[in-house]
Amino acid sequence: MITIKETKLMKIEIWSDVVCPFCYIGKRHLEKALEQLPEIDAEITWKSFELDPNAPVNSELDIYDTLAKKYGHDREWAKQMNADMVQMAEKAGLKYDMDSVQPTNSFDAHQLIHLAKEFDKQDEMKEALLKAYFTEGKHIGDPEVLTDIAKTIGIDSEKALQTIENNTYSNKVMEDVEQAHRLGVQGVPFFYIDEKYGLSGAQPVEAFVEAFTKINAEK
């Protein structure tokens, strides 16, 4: 007799920002963990979170001066912190080009992630935006850049532009942010599993595997 191993659905909601370096690393660690757990059928939903809701769309500062100003340190401190981040990203299989990063406001990018959900392309949009910001040095606050990114994953650029111009999903973005506050989310990435368990930060692959295995065993 052939036995088929039953897969169990696991609902994973992730609050993150597309300008958060830990969030891209956390995404990759999550993916690697799930590859090791074929018995788990993960339903992933990306939730909006803004690290700096007041960030300008067009900034005169590069990423180093932006961080130095935000945290009250000097430029050399920011450079060292980003150098460490680049090394962490490399271990996750990502190539960060921090010199090319263009600081911006991420609100419209989050709107496009909600738009992409309507086409079952949310994960593709999230990946494309993170790559554009951290690897390709694109200005993801620019509507033209955003619509081009949408087009690369098969979403009509005119539809994307209308979404931005009409703030179609602004309420959805704010609902996500408010829900994060109700859950007590202090930083991102934050992983909320089966509306019951919370994991904070860019956890190592092994930590995800251990947590998901335990949660799955309880189902």
SVG drawing of the C-alpha trace seen along z (x, -y; Angstrom):
<svg xmlns="http://www.w3.org/2000/svg" viewBox="-10 -67 43 69">
<polyline fill="none" stroke="black" stroke-width="0.4" points="0.0,0.0 1.3,-3.5 0.8,-6.0 0.6,-9.7 1.9,-12.1 -0.8,-14.6 0.1,-18.3 -1.2,-20.7 -2.1,-24.3 -0.3,-26.9 -1.4,-30.5 1.6,-32.9 1.0,-36.7 4.1,-38.8 4.4,-42.5 7.4,-44.1 8.6,-47.1 10.1,-47.1 12.9,-49.5 13.7,-47.2 17.0,-45.2 16.1,-42.6 12.8,-42.0 14.4,-40.8 16.7,-38.5 13.8,-37.3 11.9,-36.5 14.7,-34.5 15.2,-32.6 11.5,-31.8 11.6,-30.4 14.5,-28.2 12.9,-26.9 9.7,-26.0 11.7,-24.2 12.9,-21.9 9.3,-21.2 7.3,-19.8 4.7,-18.6 3.6,-22.2 1.4,-24.0 2.0,-27.7 -0.4,-30.4 1.6,-33.6 0.0,-37.1 2.2,-40.2 1.1,-43.0 2.1,-46.6 4.3,-48.3 6.1,-51.6 9.4,-52.1 9.1,-55.8 5.7,-57.0 7.0,-60.6 9.9,-59.8 10.0,-62.1 9.4,-60.5 12.4,-62.4 15.3,-62.7 18.4,-64.7 20.2,-62.3 21.8,-59.0 21.1,-55.9 24.1,-56.6 23.2,-60.2 19.5,-59.2 20.4,-56.5 22.9,-58.8 20.3,-61.5 17.6,-59.1 19.6,-57.4 21.8,-60.3 25.1,-58.9 27.7,-59.9 28.1,-58.8 30.9,-56.3 28.7,-54.5 26.0,-54.2 28.5,-52.9 29.8,-50.2 26.2,-49.2 25.4,-48.8 28.6,-46.9 27.5,-44.4 24.1,-44.2 25.6,-43.5 27.5,-40.5 24.4,-39.2 22.5,-39.5 25.3,-37.6 24.9,-34.7 21.2,-34.6 22.1,-34.6 21.2,-38.2 23.4,-41.0 22.8,-44.4 24.2,-47.5 23.8,-50.0 25.7,-52.7 22.9,-52.8 20.0,-52.7 17.6,-55.6 15.8,-56.4 12.1,-57.1 8.6,-56.8 7.2,-53.2 3.5,-53.9 2.7,-53.6 4.9,-50.5 2.6,-48.9 -0.4,-49.9 0.9,-47.9 1.5,-44.9 -2.2,-45.0 -3.1,-45.4 -0.9,-42.4 -2.9,-40.3 -6.0,-40.8 -4.0,-39.0 -2.5,-36.3 0.9,-37.9 1.6,-39.4 4.8,-37.5 6.1,-38.3 5.5,-42.0 7.1,-41.9 10.2,-40.2 10.4,-42.6 10.2,-45.7 12.8,-44.5 15.2,-43.6 14.6,-46.9 15.4,-48.8 18.3,-46.9 19.9,-45.4 19.1,-47.5 19.2,-51.0 15.7,-51.9 13.6,-54.8 10.6,-52.8 8.8,-56.0 8.6,-57.2 5.2,-56.2 6.9,-55.6 9.4,-53.2 6.6,-51.4 4.4,-51.0 7.4,-49.5 8.0,-47.1 4.3,-46.1 4.6,-45.5 7.5,-43.1 5.3,-40.7 2.4,-40.9 0.3,-43.6 -1.0,-46.3 1.1,-49.5 -2.0,-51.7 -3.8,-49.8 -0.8,-50.3 -0.6,-54.0 -4.4,-54.4 -3.9,-52.6 -1.2,-55.1 -2.9,-58.2 -6.3,-57.3 -4.8,-55.9 -7.0,-52.9 -5.5,-50.7 -4.6,-53.4 -7.2,-52.1 -5.8,-48.6 -2.3,-49.8 -3.5,-51.7 -5.6,-48.7 -2.4,-46.6 -0.5,-49.2 -3.3,-49.4 -3.5,-45.6 0.2,-45.5 -0.2,-48.0 -3.0,-46.0 -0.8,-42.9 2.0,-44.8 4.4,-44.6 7.4,-46.7 9.6,-46.0 9.7,-44.1 9.7,-41.5 7.0,-40.0 5.6,-36.6 2.2,-35.7 1.4,-32.1 -2.2,-30.6 -3.4,-33.8 -1.8,-32.4 2.0,-32.4 4.4,-35.3 8.0,-35.3 9.9,-38.6 13.0,-39.5 15.0,-37.9 15.1,-34.5 17.7,-32.0 16.5,-29.2 16.9,-26.7 14.7,-28.8 11.9,-28.9 12.2,-25.1 12.0,-24.4 9.0,-26.7 7.0,-25.5 7.7,-21.9 6.4,-22.4 3.4,-24.4 2.6,-21.8 2.7,-19.0 0.0,-20.6 -2.5,-20.7"/>
</svg>
